[in-house]
Amino acid sequence: MKTVMISALVAAVSLTACVSQPETTRSANFVQAEVPNGKPSSKVRGADVLGAQFNVVKVEVDVPKTLRVSEANSYKPAADIVWHGDPLGDRYEQVKAIFENALKVGTETMHKGPKVIVRIEVTKFHALTQRTRYTIGGVHAMRFVMSVVDAKTGAVLMAPRNVVADVRASGGPAAIAEEEAGRTQKVVVTEQLVSVIRQELSNPAETRPKMVAFKPKAGAAAAASVTQ
């Protein structure tokens, strides 16, 4: 029995090393607060305030049927879409609904600037299988192409660009504790998408205090040189 347990532990450690680490686009300027009815609300962290640069009037999400879906309960299935956070069903529609909800929440306060349509094409949505979630944990890998066009003219205001929205996923006892507290996989991935979408569609922070180098007065500088 001890030999079997040791072998299982070694295998789990090896798999942990193989699980990809999360990649990020820009530094997160938003953190999520409460999640009422499964919809995250935002809370600004410190002085990092992002200003909307668009008035988002419409969002469009495409989850191509060419993406490979896997229902395998292995540690890391070879597929583009792996999603076990909803009951068994149309994974394309489930992933689309997650992105649409995240876009709705992430752009709900964006009413400044030209009226635009935000378009997203999902290229990867690889969350954890049950086997991985309740053992070693890993990373929810979410990738998509985002573009922004003028709502009236169709002119491209933000050319299509690849966005990485990976986020670390708990495993084992930590994952179980999160589930019991209502922090499901859907909550985690939605929060991350909301945060990344806000960053991608916002202007850089302008309220961060600027660091100014200290310049002593001539008298002070002279006095300092005498005392040294």
TORKOL-4160 file (C-alpha; in steps of 0.2 Angstrom, whole numbers, padded with zeros to 4 digits, m for minus):
228
<pt num="1" X="0000" Y="0000" Z="0000"/>
<pt num="2" X="0014" Y="0012" Z="0004"/>
<pt num="3" X="0022" Y="0009" Z="m0012"/>
<pt num="4" X="0006" Y="0013" Z="m0022"/>
<pt num="5" X="0004" Y="0029" Z="m0012"/>
<pt num="6" X="0022" Y="0035" Z="m0015"/>
<pt num="7" X="0020" Y="0031" Z="m0034"/>
<pt num="8" X="0004" Y="0041" Z="m0034"/>
<pt num="9" X="0012" Y="0056" Z="m0026"/>
<pt num="10" X="0027" Y="0055" Z="m0037"/>
<pt num="11" X="0015" Y="0055" Z="m0052"/>
<pt num="12" X="0006" Y="0070" Z="m0046"/>
<pt num="13" X="0022" Y="0080" Z="m0043"/>
<pt num="14" X="0027" Y="0076" Z="m0060"/>
<pt num="15" X="0011" Y="0082" Z="m0068"/>
<pt num="16" X="0011" Y="0098" Z="m0058"/>
<pt num="17" X="0028" Y="0102" Z="m0066"/>
<pt num="18" X="0019" Y="0099" Z="m0083"/>
<pt num="19" X="0004" Y="0110" Z="m0080"/>
<pt num="20" X="0007" Y="0127" Z="m0089"/>
<pt num="21" X="0009" Y="0143" Z="m0078"/>
<pt num="22" X="m0002" Y="0157" Z="m0081"/>
<pt num="23" X="0003" Y="0171" Z="m0094"/>
<pt num="24" X="m0003" Y="0189" Z="m0092"/>
<pt num="25" X="m0006" Y="0203" Z="m0103"/>
<pt num="26" X="m0005" Y="0219" Z="m0093"/>
<pt num="27" X="m0004" Y="0221" Z="m0074"/>
<pt num="28" X="m0021" Y="0219" Z="m0066"/>
<pt num="29" X="m0028" Y="0235" Z="m0060"/>
<pt num="30" X="m0045" Y="0229" Z="m0055"/>
<pt num="31" X="m0049" Y="0216" Z="m0042"/>
<pt num="32" X="m0066" Y="0208" Z="m0040"/>
<pt num="33" X="m0076" Y="0210" Z="m0024"/>
<pt num="34" X="m0093" Y="0201" Z="m0021"/>
<pt num="35" X="m0100" Y="0190" Z="m0034"/>
<pt num="36" X="m0119" Y="0192" Z="m0032"/>
<pt num="37" X="m0129" Y="0179" Z="m0042"/>
<pt num="38" X="m0113" Y="0173" Z="m0050"/>
<pt num="39" X="m0109" Y="0190" Z="m0058"/>
<pt num="40" X="m0093" Y="0198" Z="m0052"/>
<pt num="41" X="m0093" Y="0216" Z="m0047"/>
<pt num="42" X="m0078" Y="0227" Z="m0047"/>
<pt num="43" X="m0067" Y="0236" Z="m0035"/>
<pt num="44" X="m0053" Y="0248" Z="m0039"/>
<pt num="45" X="m0037" Y="0243" Z="m0031"/>
<pt num="46" X="m0028" Y="0258" Z="m0023"/>
<pt num="47" X="m0025" Y="0273" Z="m0035"/>
<pt num="48" X="m0025" Y="0262" Z="m0051"/>
<pt num="49" X="m0040" Y="0270" Z="m0060"/>
<pt num="50" X="m0043" Y="0265" Z="m0078"/>
<pt num="51" X="m0053" Y="0277" Z="m0089"/>
<pt num="52" X="m0064" Y="0270" Z="m0103"/>
<pt num="53" X="m0059" Y="0275" Z="m0120"/>
<pt num="54" X="m0075" Y="0269" Z="m0129"/>
<pt num="55" X="m0093" Y="0269" Z="m0127"/>
<pt num="56" X="m0097" Y="0251" Z="m0129"/>
<pt num="57" X="m0114" Y="0248" Z="m0137"/>
<pt num="58" X="m0113" Y="0231" Z="m0143"/>
<pt num="59" X="m0103" Y="0215" Z="m0140"/>
<pt num="60" X="m0101" Y="0200" Z="m0152"/>
<pt num="61" X="m0093" Y="0183" Z="m0147"/>
<pt num="62" X="m0088" Y="0169" Z="m0158"/>
<pt num="63" X="m0083" Y="0152" Z="m0152"/>
<pt num="64" X="m0079" Y="0143" Z="m0169"/>
<pt num="65" X="m0085" Y="0126" Z="m0171"/>
<pt num="66" X="m0068" Y="0121" Z="m0177"/>
<pt num="67" X="m0061" Y="0122" Z="m0159"/>
<pt num="68" X="m0059" Y="0104" Z="m0153"/>
<pt num="69" X="m0069" Y="0100" Z="m0137"/>
<pt num="70" X="m0064" Y="0086" Z="m0125"/>
<pt num="71" X="m0075" Y="0078" Z="m0111"/>
<pt num="72" X="m0060" Y="0067" Z="m0106"/>
<pt num="73" X="m0057" Y="0067" Z="m0087"/>
<pt num="74" X="m0039" Y="0066" Z="m0089"/>
<pt num="75" X="m0026" Y="0078" Z="m0081"/>
<pt num="76" X="m0024" Y="0088" Z="m0097"/>
<pt num="77" X="m0034" Y="0083" Z="m0112"/>
<pt num="78" X="m0027" Y="0088" Z="m0129"/>
<pt num="79" X="m0041" Y="0100" Z="m0134"/>
<pt num="80" X="m0045" Y="0118" Z="m0137"/>
<pt num="81" X="m0061" Y="0118" Z="m0126"/>
<pt num="82" X="m0061" Y="0109" Z="m0109"/>
<pt num="83" X="m0075" Y="0115" Z="m0098"/>
<pt num="84" X="m0083" Y="0105" Z="m0084"/>
<pt num="85" X="m0090" Y="0120" Z="m0074"/>
<pt num="86" X="m0108" Y="0118" Z="m0082"/>
<pt num="87" X="m0118" Y="0102" Z="m0083"/>
<pt num="88" X="m0114" Y="0091" Z="m0099"/>
<pt num="89" X="m0121" Y="0101" Z="m0114"/>
<pt num="90" X="m0116" Y="0112" Z="m0129"/>
<pt num="91" X="m0098" Y="0117" Z="m0123"/>
<pt num="92" X="m0098" Y="0130" Z="m0137"/>
<pt num="93" X="m0113" Y="0139" Z="m0131"/>
<pt num="94" X="m0108" Y="0138" Z="m0113"/>
<pt num="95" X="m0091" Y="0146" Z="m0116"/>
<pt num="96" X="m0100" Y="0159" Z="m0127"/>
<pt num="97" X="m0112" Y="0163" Z="m0113"/>
<pt num="98" X="m0097" Y="0165" Z="m0101"/>
<pt num="99" X="m0088" Y="0178" Z="m0112"/>
<pt num="100" X="m0104" Y="0187" Z="m0115"/>
<pt num="101" X="m0107" Y="0189" Z="m0097"/>
<pt num="102" X="m0090" Y="0195" Z="m0094"/>
<pt num="103" X="m0091" Y="0207" Z="m0108"/>
<pt num="104" X="m0107" Y="0214" Z="m0101"/>
<pt num="105" X="m0100" Y="0216" Z="m0083"/>
<pt num="106" X="m0083" Y="0222" Z="m0090"/>
<pt num="107" X="m0090" Y="0236" Z="m0101"/>
<pt num="108" X="m0106" Y="0241" Z="m0091"/>
<pt num="109" X="m0098" Y="0258" Z="m0086"/>
<pt num="110" X="m0089" Y="0261" Z="m0102"/>
<pt num="111" X="m0099" Y="0276" Z="m0110"/>
<pt num="112" X="m0086" Y="0288" Z="m0114"/>
<pt num="113" X="m0078" Y="0290" Z="m0132"/>
<pt num="114" X="m0084" Y="0284" Z="m0149"/>
<pt num="115" X="m0098" Y="0271" Z="m0149"/>
<pt num="116" X="m0091" Y="0255" Z="m0153"/>
<pt num="117" X="m0094" Y="0236" Z="m0156"/>
<pt num="118" X="m0082" Y="0224" Z="m0147"/>
<pt num="119" X="m0078" Y="0208" Z="m0156"/>
<pt num="120" X="m0071" Y="0193" Z="m0148"/>
<pt num="121" X="m0066" Y="0176" Z="m0156"/>
<pt num="122" X="m0061" Y="0163" Z="m0143"/>
<pt num="123" X="m0046" Y="0153" Z="m0148"/>
<pt num="124" X="m0044" Y="0143" Z="m0132"/>
<pt num="125" X="m0054" Y="0139" Z="m0116"/>
<pt num="126" X="m0045" Y="0126" Z="m0107"/>
<pt num="127" X="m0051" Y="0125" Z="m0089"/>
<pt num="128" X="m0048" Y="0110" Z="m0077"/>
<pt num="129" X="m0055" Y="0093" Z="m0078"/>
<pt num="130" X="m0063" Y="0086" Z="m0062"/>
<pt num="131" X="m0048" Y="0075" Z="m0060"/>
<pt num="132" X="m0036" Y="0089" Z="m0060"/>
<pt num="133" X="m0046" Y="0101" Z="m0050"/>
<pt num="134" X="m0048" Y="0089" Z="m0035"/>
<pt num="135" X="m0029" Y="0084" Z="m0036"/>
<pt num="136" X="m0015" Y="0095" Z="m0042"/>
<pt num="137" X="m0024" Y="0110" Z="m0048"/>
<pt num="138" X="m0016" Y="0120" Z="m0062"/>
<pt num="139" X="m0021" Y="0135" Z="m0074"/>
<pt num="140" X="m0037" Y="0140" Z="m0083"/>
<pt num="141" X="m0030" Y="0144" Z="m0100"/>
<pt num="142" X="m0041" Y="0157" Z="m0109"/>
<pt num="143" X="m0036" Y="0165" Z="m0126"/>
<pt num="144" X="m0045" Y="0175" Z="m0138"/>
<pt num="145" X="m0044" Y="0188" Z="m0152"/>
<pt num="146" X="m0051" Y="0205" Z="m0148"/>
<pt num="147" X="m0055" Y="0219" Z="m0160"/>
<pt num="148" X="m0065" Y="0236" Z="m0159"/>
<pt num="149" X="m0075" Y="0244" Z="m0173"/>
<pt num="150" X="m0084" Y="0260" Z="m0175"/>
<pt num="151" X="m0103" Y="0256" Z="m0172"/>
<pt num="152" X="m0108" Y="0268" Z="m0186"/>
<pt num="153" X="m0095" Y="0266" Z="m0199"/>
<pt num="154" X="m0087" Y="0249" Z="m0196"/>
<pt num="155" X="m0070" Y="0257" Z="m0196"/>
<pt num="156" X="m0057" Y="0248" Z="m0186"/>
<pt num="157" X="m0052" Y="0257" Z="m0170"/>
<pt num="158" X="m0043" Y="0243" Z="m0162"/>
<pt num="159" X="m0035" Y="0230" Z="m0174"/>
<pt num="160" X="m0037" Y="0212" Z="m0169"/>
<pt num="161" X="m0025" Y="0206" Z="m0156"/>
<pt num="162" X="m0022" Y="0191" Z="m0147"/>
<pt num="163" X="m0026" Y="0192" Z="m0128"/>
<pt num="164" X="m0020" Y="0180" Z="m0115"/>
<pt num="165" X="m0031" Y="0178" Z="m0099"/>
<pt num="166" X="m0024" Y="0164" Z="m0090"/>
<pt num="167" X="m0028" Y="0162" Z="m0071"/>
<pt num="168" X="m0021" Y="0150" Z="m0058"/>
<pt num="169" X="m0033" Y="0137" Z="m0053"/>
<pt num="170" X="m0034" Y="0129" Z="m0035"/>
<pt num="171" X="m0033" Y="0110" Z="m0033"/>
<pt num="172" X="m0036" Y="0097" Z="m0020"/>
<pt num="173" X="m0043" Y="0103" Z="m0003"/>
<pt num="174" X="m0041" Y="0122" Z="m0008"/>
<pt num="175" X="m0053" Y="0119" Z="m0023"/>
<pt num="176" X="m0065" Y="0109" Z="m0012"/>
<pt num="177" X="m0065" Y="0124" Z="0001"/>
<pt num="178" X="m0068" Y="0136" Z="m0013"/>
<pt num="179" X="m0083" Y="0126" Z="m0020"/>
<pt num="180" X="m0091" Y="0125" Z="m0003"/>
<pt num="181" X="m0089" Y="0144" Z="m0001"/>
<pt num="182" X="m0097" Y="0147" Z="m0018"/>
<pt num="183" X="m0081" Y="0151" Z="m0028"/>
<pt num="184" X="m0084" Y="0139" Z="m0042"/>
<pt num="185" X="m0073" Y="0138" Z="m0058"/>
<pt num="186" X="m0086" Y="0149" Z="m0067"/>
<pt num="187" X="m0084" Y="0163" Z="m0054"/>
<pt num="188" X="m0065" Y="0162" Z="m0056"/>
<pt num="189" X="m0064" Y="0162" Z="m0075"/>
<pt num="190" X="m0078" Y="0176" Z="m0076"/>
<pt num="191" X="m0068" Y="0187" Z="m0064"/>
<pt num="192" X="m0052" Y="0185" Z="m0074"/>
<pt num="193" X="m0061" Y="0189" Z="m0090"/>
<pt num="194" X="m0069" Y="0204" Z="m0083"/>
<pt num="195" X="m0053" Y="0211" Z="m0077"/>
<pt num="196" X="m0043" Y="0207" Z="m0093"/>
<pt num="197" X="m0057" Y="0215" Z="m0104"/>
<pt num="198" X="m0057" Y="0231" Z="m0094"/>
<pt num="199" X="m0039" Y="0232" Z="m0095"/>
<pt num="200" X="m0039" Y="0229" Z="m0114"/>
<pt num="201" X="m0052" Y="0242" Z="m0117"/>
<pt num="202" X="m0046" Y="0256" Z="m0105"/>
<pt num="203" X="m0034" Y="0270" Z="m0105"/>
<pt num="204" X="m0018" Y="0269" Z="m0094"/>
<pt num="205" X="m0020" Y="0275" Z="m0076"/>
<pt num="206" X="m0019" Y="0293" Z="m0075"/>
<pt num="207" X="m0021" Y="0296" Z="m0057"/>
<pt num="208" X="m0006" Y="0287" Z="m0050"/>
<pt num="209" X="0005" Y="0300" Z="m0041"/>
<pt num="210" X="0021" Y="0304" Z="m0050"/>
<pt num="211" X="0037" Y="0301" Z="m0041"/>
<pt num="212" X="0047" Y="0317" Z="m0041"/>
<pt num="213" X="0066" Y="0316" Z="m0036"/>
<pt num="214" X="0070" Y="0326" Z="m0021"/>
<pt num="215" X="0081" Y="0341" Z="m0024"/>
<pt num="216" X="0088" Y="0349" Z="m0009"/>
<pt num="217" X="0090" Y="0368" Z="m0008"/>
<pt num="218" X="0108" Y="0375" Z="m0011"/>
<pt num="219" X="0110" Y="0379" Z="0007"/>
<pt num="220" X="0104" Y="0362" Z="0013"/>
<pt num="221" X="0116" Y="0353" Z="0001"/>
<pt num="222" X="0131" Y="0364" Z="0007"/>
<pt num="223" X="0127" Y="0360" Z="0025"/>
<pt num="224" X="0126" Y="0342" Z="0021"/>
<pt num="225" X="0143" Y="0342" Z="0012"/>
<pt num="226" X="0150" Y="0350" Z="0028"/>
<pt num="227" X="0144" Y="0338" Z="0040"/>
<pt num="228" X="0149" Y="0323" Z="0030"/>
